[in-house]
């Protein structure tokens, strides 16, 4: 597939939040002296299906550590990866290479390096976008978070237990025995309990929108990079309850939007689902969806609120999967405001406002689709990394690349398809491999990096997909359930009979009034 046609690869989605290296350490007092079973090793299963072993030890503020990563055996691949060490001022003490035991087409690189905790965190975040992290072997001292709280726990795991990174400075098990804590709730990852706490989630951007890769179309364009920094500042300054700042888009940005709008609009009548086609004219009427105008997020948010209860808020760049899905639990969609580089309007290596406004927004205005999206978000709250990975993959193949049947014809409802001319045509052609959506198998499907998806998943309706996801969510192992209170816009934890009875009484009261 030509790069210009690959508008939204799974590399871009992984950056957005599907690498599943998500939540912050639990916000609770430190529980005594907590350590890891240092004999344990494990496997970090990322969204794209990359698997490897990671040792659950820690990195000191300054000291030696090691990382093993794999990359494709091609010219220039190692140079690009090692350049990241230089950029983050990480000294390499020793380096080795060997043929990968997992994939014949890859090589594994071992690097023994000397760095601080901060440098190590930043290096790993960047390496994950260009390579597959196989193993991490930090020094011995336990890290602490900014408040000095211990972020490792005694797990007592066997050597075949699995670990997955859940924050830039801590590791937690994917399949674990009971974590030492005072209550069950202490062992689950932090999640926002009220909508204003999404301010915290939106600040935890994995990569800022102004930090562009060397192969990004706008990498050498200083004017474009400065413009991207402006959008970063707007998003990072935004707080819940504020009106979304209006952006005065440049003539070049409007021209780029116009090309994307015009070309995709030609395909929608024969490729988009009926719910999309119903809402698109309304967005033209109320939100200024036109070829010569980039809609404002504030207008879009007001429109969505009236139609489905969803709102949007600006985001600077790629969020972790937990933070992104947590927004959906509150019917909040984190939305970029910047426009792709004008040199190639039909290609972008990252989410931009063309994708958000043309791909996502029309269907977020549909009540059934909105509920489907919210329930995926609610299922993610407090879930393990393994379960978040499964939910994120289901999200990828439904809300991003989903198909449905209408009047006996396949139609697209996934935003990644509805904002990509090349893949929208492909997914509805005879060349596409279309399977029935089943979360139990869909969650295992690999998300490809450099080509169209190997498979697309079709549902008879949003309602059917929602019911299947509800059944699938029952397999998520949490010591509690959650309930979204629309009046207080908060999450209530249902962990005992009394809390459940209180919700039931409230629902009965609503029905009787």
C-alpha positions in Angstrom: 0.0 0.0 0.0 1.3 3.5 -0.8 2.0 5.6 2.2 -0.3 8.4 1.0 -3.2 5.9 1.3 -2.3 4.8 4.8 -4.0 7.6 6.6 -4.2 5.9 10.0 -1.9 3.0 10.7 -2.0 1.0 13.9 1.3 2.6 14.8 -0.5 5.8 15.0 -3.3 4.2 17.1 -0.7 2.6 19.4 0.7 6.0 20.0 -2.6 7.4 20.8 -3.0 4.9 23.5 -3.1 1.3 22.5 0.3 0.2 23.6 -1.4 -0.3 27.0 1.4 1.1 29.2 -1.3 3.0 30.9 -2.2 4.1 34.4 -0.4 6.0 37.1 0.5 4.3 40.4 -2.4 3.9 42.8 -2.8 7.1 44.8 -2.6 5.6 48.3 -0.2 5.7 51.2 2.8 3.4 50.9 2.2 0.0 52.4 5.3 -0.7 54.4 8.5 -1.8 52.7 7.3 -3.1 49.3 9.6 -5.0 46.9 9.4 -7.2 43.8 10.2 -10.9 43.7 13.4 -10.3 41.7 13.4 -13.9 40.3 10.3 -13.1 38.4 10.4 -12.5 34.7 7.6 -12.0 32.3 6.0 -10.9 29.0 4.8 -7.5 28.0 1.9 -8.1 25.5 1.4 -4.9 23.6 -1.7 -4.1 21.5 0.0 -4.9 18.3 0.8 -8.4 19.4 4.4 -7.8 20.3 5.4 -10.1 23.1 8.5 -10.1 25.2 9.9 -10.7 28.7 10.3 -7.9 31.2 12.0 -8.1 34.6 10.2 -6.4 37.3 13.0 -4.6 38.9 13.5 -0.8 39.1 15.8 2.0 38.1 17.5 4.2 40.5 17.8 8.0 40.2 21.1 7.5 38.5 22.7 4.2 37.6 23.1 1.3 35.2 20.2 -0.4 33.5 19.6 -2.5 30.4 17.0 -2.8 27.7 16.4 -5.4 25.1 14.4 -4.4 22.0 13.7 -6.0 18.7 13.4 -4.4 15.3 13.1 -5.4 11.7 16.4 -6.5 10.1 16.7 -3.7 7.6 19.2 -1.0 6.7 19.1 2.0 9.0 16.8 0.5 11.6 19.4 0.2 14.3 20.8 3.7 13.6 17.4 5.2 14.1 16.9 3.4 17.4 20.4 4.2 18.8 19.9 7.9 17.9 17.2 8.0 20.6 19.8 7.1 23.2 21.8 10.1 22.0 18.8 12.4 22.0 18.0 11.5 25.6 21.6 11.7 26.7 21.7 8.0 27.7 25.3 6.6 27.8 25.7 3.2 26.2 28.1 1.0 28.2 27.7 -2.2 26.1 25.7 -3.3 23.1 25.1 -6.7 21.6 22.8 -8.1 18.8 21.3 -11.5 18.0 18.8 -13.0 15.7 15.3 -12.8 17.2 14.0 -16.1 18.6 10.4 -14.9 18.0 10.4 -13.6 14.5 12.9 -14.5 11.8 12.6 -11.1 10.2 13.8 -9.3 13.3 16.9 -8.9 15.4 17.2 -8.3 19.1 19.5 -5.6 20.5 20.8 -5.6 24.1 22.0 -2.3 25.4 23.6 -1.8 28.8 23.4 1.9 29.6 24.0 4.4 32.3 21.1 6.9 32.9 18.8 8.6 35.4 15.2 7.5 36.1 13.9 10.4 34.0 16.2 9.7 31.1 15.2 6.0 31.2 11.5 6.8 31.2 11.7 9.1 28.3 13.9 6.7 26.3 11.6 3.8 26.8 8.6 5.9 25.7 10.3 6.8 22.4 11.8 3.3 21.8 8.3 1.8 22.0 7.3 3.8 18.9 10.1 2.6 16.7 10.9 -0.9 18.2 9.3 -3.7 20.2 10.5 -3.6 23.9 11.4 -7.2 24.8 12.9 -6.9 28.2 13.8 -4.3 30.8 16.4 -5.0 33.5 16.8 -1.9 35.7 19.1 -1.5 38.8 18.1 -2.5 42.2 16.7 0.5 44.1 13.0 0.9 44.2 11.6 3.9 42.4 9.3 6.3 44.1 6.8 8.6 42.7 6.8 12.4 43.0 5.5 12.3 46.5 8.0 9.7 47.6 5.5 6.8 47.7 6.7 3.3 46.8 5.4 2.2 43.5 6.4 -1.5 43.6 4.6 -4.2 45.5 5.4 -7.6 46.8 3.9 -10.1 44.4 5.4 -13.4 45.2 5.1 -14.5 41.6 6.5 -17.7 40.0 9.0 -17.2 37.2 6.3 -17.7 34.5 4.1 -14.9 35.7 3.6 -12.0 33.3 4.4 -8.3 33.8 3.3 -5.3 31.9 4.4 -1.7 32.2 1.6 0.5 33.5 3.4 3.8 33.9 6.7 5.3 32.9 8.1 4.5 36.3 6.4 1.4 37.7 5.6 -2.2 36.7 2.7 -4.3 37.8 1.6 -7.8 36.9 -0.8 -8.6 34.2 -1.6 -12.0 35.7 -0.9 -11.6 39.4 -1.4 -13.1 42.8 -3.0 -10.8 45.4 -1.2 -7.5 45.8 -0.4 -6.6 49.4 -2.9 -3.8 50.4 -5.3 -2.9 53.1 -8.4 -3.3 50.9 -9.3 -4.7 47.5 -9.6 -1.3 46.0 -6.0 -0.4 46.9 -4.8 -3.0 44.3 -6.5 -1.6 41.3 -5.0 1.1 39.0 -6.2 4.7 39.6 -9.1 6.0 37.6 -11.0 9.2 37.7 -14.0 9.1 40.1 -15.5 12.4 38.9 -15.5 14.1 35.5 -13.2 17.0 36.6 -10.5 14.5 37.2 -10.2 14.0 33.5 -8.1 17.1 33.7 -5.4 14.9 35.2 -5.9 12.2 32.5 -5.6 14.8 29.7 -2.3 16.0 31.1 -0.6 12.6 30.9 0.2 12.8 27.2 2.6 10.1 26.0 3.9 12.4 23.2 3.2 16.0 22.7 1.7 17.1 19.4 4.7 19.3 18.6 7.2 16.5 18.9 7.3 15.1 15.4 9.1 12.0 14.1 11.8 12.5 11.5 9.6 10.9 8.9 6.7 13.2 9.7 5.7 15.4 6.7 6.0 18.5 8.9 9.3 17.6 10.6 11.4 20.1 8.7 8.8 22.8 8.6 9.6 25.1 11.5 6.4 27.2 10.9 4.3 24.1 11.1 6.1 22.9 14.3 5.5 26.3 16.0 1.8 26.0 15.0 1.7 22.6 16.6 3.2 24.0 19.8 0.3 26.5 19.9 -2.2 23.7 19.8 -0.3 21.9 22.6 -0.5 25.0 24.8 -4.2 25.4 24.2 -4.9 21.8 25.1 -2.7 21.6 28.2 -4.2 24.8 29.6 -7.8 23.6 29.2 -9.7 22.7 32.3 -13.1 21.0 32.8 -16.0 23.4 32.6 -14.2 26.0 30.5 -15.4 26.9 27.0 -13.1 25.3 24.4 -10.9 28.1 23.0 -11.8 29.0 19.4 -9.0 28.6 16.8 -8.4 30.9 13.9 -7.3 28.4 11.3 -4.9 29.6 8.7 -5.7 29.7 4.9 -3.4 26.7 4.4 -5.0 24.7 7.2 -8.5 25.4 5.8 -7.3 24.4 2.3 -5.9 21.1 3.7 -9.2 20.4 5.6 -11.1 21.2 2.4 -9.3 18.6 0.3 -10.0 15.9 2.9 -13.6 17.0 3.4 -14.3 17.1 -0.4 -12.7 13.7 -1.2 -14.3 11.8 1.7 -17.7 13.4 1.1 -17.8 11.7 -2.4 -17.6 8.3 -0.7 -20.0 8.7 2.2 -23.3 8.1 0.4 -22.2 4.6 -0.7 -19.8 3.7 2.1 -21.0 5.2 5.4 -23.7 3.7 7.7 -27.1 5.4 7.8 -26.5 6.8 11.3 -23.5 8.7 9.9 -25.5 9.9 6.9 -28.3 11.1 9.2 -26.1 13.2 11.4 -23.7 14.7 8.8 -26.2 17.2 7.5 -27.0 18.3 11.0 -23.3 19.0 11.6 -23.3 21.1 8.4 -26.3 23.0 9.7 -25.3 23.6 13.3 -21.5 23.2 13.5 -20.3 24.7 10.2 -19.2 21.5 8.5 -18.1 22.9 5.1 -15.3 22.5 2.7 -14.2 26.1 3.4 -14.5 26.0 7.2 -12.9 24.0 9.9 -15.5 23.4 12.7 -14.8 24.7 16.2 -14.7 22.1 19.0 -16.9 24.2 21.3 -19.7 24.2 18.7 -19.3 20.5 18.2 -19.3 19.8 21.9 -22.5 21.7 22.4 -24.2 19.9 19.5 -23.1 16.4 20.8 -24.3 17.2 24.3 -27.8 17.9 23.0 -27.8 14.8 20.8 -26.3 12.1 22.9 -24.8 13.5 26.1 -21.2 13.3 24.7 -18.8 16.2 24.8 -15.3 16.8 23.5 -12.3 18.4 25.1 -9.0 19.3 23.5 -6.0 17.1 23.9 -2.3 17.8 23.1 -1.3 14.4 21.7 -1.4 10.7 22.4 -3.0 9.5 25.6 -2.5 6.1 27.3 -5.4 3.6 26.7 -6.6 3.9 30.3 -6.8 7.7 30.1 -8.5 7.7 26.7 -11.0 5.0 27.5 -11.7 6.6 30.9 -12.9 9.7 29.0 -15.4 7.6 27.2 -16.8 6.4 30.5 -17.9 10.0 31.2 -19.0 10.4 27.5 -16.1 12.7 26.9 -14.0 12.3 23.8 -10.5 13.7 23.8 -10.1 15.5 20.5 -7.1 17.0 18.7 -7.4 20.5 17.1 -4.4 20.6 14.9 -4.5 20.0 11.1 -2.2 17.6 9.2 0.7 19.0 7.2 -0.5 20.5 3.9 2.1 18.9 1.7 0.1 15.7 1.7 -3.5 16.3 2.7 -4.6 12.6 2.2 -2.0 11.3 4.6 -1.3 11.7 8.3 0.8 9.5 10.7 -1.2 10.7 13.7 -4.7 11.7 14.7 -5.7 15.2 13.6 -8.9 17.2 13.7 -9.8 16.0 10.2 -10.0 12.4 11.6 -11.7 13.4 14.8 -14.4 15.6 13.2 -15.0 13.6 10.1 -14.5 10.1 11.5 -15.7 10.2 15.1 -18.1 13.1 15.7 -21.0 12.2 13.4 -21.5 8.8 15.1 -20.9 10.1 18.6 -24.1 12.1 17.9 -26.0 8.8 17.7 -27.4 7.8 21.1 -26.9 4.0 20.6 -23.4 4.4 19.4 -22.7 6.8 22.2 -23.9 4.2 24.7 -21.8 1.6 23.1 -18.7 3.8 23.3 -19.4 4.7 27.0 -19.8 1.0 28.0 -16.4 0.2 26.6 -15.0 3.1 28.7 -16.8 2.0 31.9 -15.5 -1.6 31.5 -12.0 -0.3 31.4 -12.1 1.5 34.8 -9.9 -0.4 37.3 -9.4 -3.3 34.9 -6.1 -5.2 34.7 -3.6 -4.3 31.9 -4.5 -7.6 30.1 -8.2 -6.7 30.2 -7.6 -3.1 29.1 -5.5 -4.5 26.2 -8.5 -6.7 25.1 -10.9 -3.8 25.4 -8.6 -1.5 23.5 -8.3 -4.0 20.7 -12.1 -4.4 20.6 -12.3 -0.6 20.4 -9.8 -0.6 17.6 -11.8 -3.1 15.5 -15.2 -1.5 16.2 -15.2 2.2 16.9 -12.1 2.7 14.7 -12.4 0.1 12.0 -15.9 -1.4 12.4 -18.4 -2.5 9.8 -22.1 -3.1 9.9 -24.8 -4.6 7.7 -27.6 -2.4 6.4 -30.1 -3.3 3.7 -28.0 -6.3 2.9 -24.9 -4.2 2.3 -21.7 -3.6 4.2 -21.3 -0.1 5.6 -18.5 1.5 7.6 -19.0 3.0 11.1 -15.4 3.0 12.2 -13.7 6.4 12.4 -10.4 5.1 11.0 -12.3 4.0 7.9 -14.5 7.0 7.6 -11.5 9.3 7.6 -9.3 7.3 5.2 -10.1 7.3 1.5 -7.9 4.3 0.7 -8.9 2.0 3.5 -12.6 2.9 3.3 -12.6 1.7 -0.3 -10.6 -1.4 0.6 -12.7 -2.4 3.6 -15.9 -2.5 1.5 -14.3 -4.3 -1.5 -14.2 -8.0 -2.3 -10.5 -8.0 -1.3 -11.2 -7.4 2.4 -11.4 -10.3 4.9 -14.6 -9.6 6.8 -15.4 -11.6 9.9 -18.3 -11.6 12.4 -17.6 -9.5 15.4 -17.0 -11.6 18.5 -15.1 -9.9 21.3 -13.5 -13.1 22.5 -11.7 -13.6 19.2 -11.6 -10.0 18.0 -9.5 -9.0 21.1 -6.8 -11.4 19.8 -6.6 -9.9 16.3 -3.3 -8.2 15.5 -3.4 -4.6 14.5 -1.1 -4.1 11.5 1.4 -1.3 11.1 2.3 -0.8 7.5 -0.7 -2.1 5.6 -4.5 -2.4 5.6 -5.9 -4.6 8.4 -5.9 -8.3 7.7 -9.5 -8.6 9.0 -12.4 -6.3 9.6 -15.3 -7.2 11.9 -19.0 -6.8 11.1 -22.0 -6.4 13.4 -25.6 -6.5 12.5 -26.2 -3.3 14.5 -24.7 -1.1 17.3 -27.1 -2.8 19.7 -25.8 -6.2 18.8 -22.2 -5.1 19.3 -23.1 -3.5 22.6 -24.8 -6.7 23.9 -21.7 -8.7 22.9 -19.4 -6.3 24.6 -21.6 -6.5 27.7 -21.3 -10.2 27.8 -17.6 -9.9 27.2 -17.2 -7.4 30.0 -18.5 -10.0 32.5 -15.1 -11.8 32.0 -13.2 -8.8 33.4 -12.0 -9.6 36.8 -12.6 -6.7 39.1 -13.5 -6.7 42.8 -16.3 -4.2 42.1 -18.6 -2.9 39.4 -19.1 0.7 38.4 -22.1 2.9 37.8 -22.0 6.3 36.1 -24.1 8.8 37.9 -25.3 11.3 35.2 -26.5 13.8 37.8 -23.2 14.2 39.6 -21.1 13.1 36.6 -19.2 10.8 38.8 -18.4 7.1 39.0 -19.9 5.1 41.9 -18.2 1.9 42.9 -20.6 -1.0 43.5 -18.7 -3.3 45.9 -21.3 -4.5 48.3 -25.0 -5.1 48.7 -25.7 -1.7 50.2 -24.1 0.3 47.3 -26.0 -1.8 44.8 -29.3 -1.2 46.7 -28.7 2.5 46.7 -28.4 2.6 42.9 -31.4 0.4 42.4 -33.5 2.7 44.7 -32.3 5.8 42.7 -33.3 4.1 39.4 -36.7 3.1 40.8 -37.3 6.7 41.9 -36.4 7.9 38.4 -38.9 5.5 36.9 -41.7 6.5 39.2 -41.4 10.2 38.6 
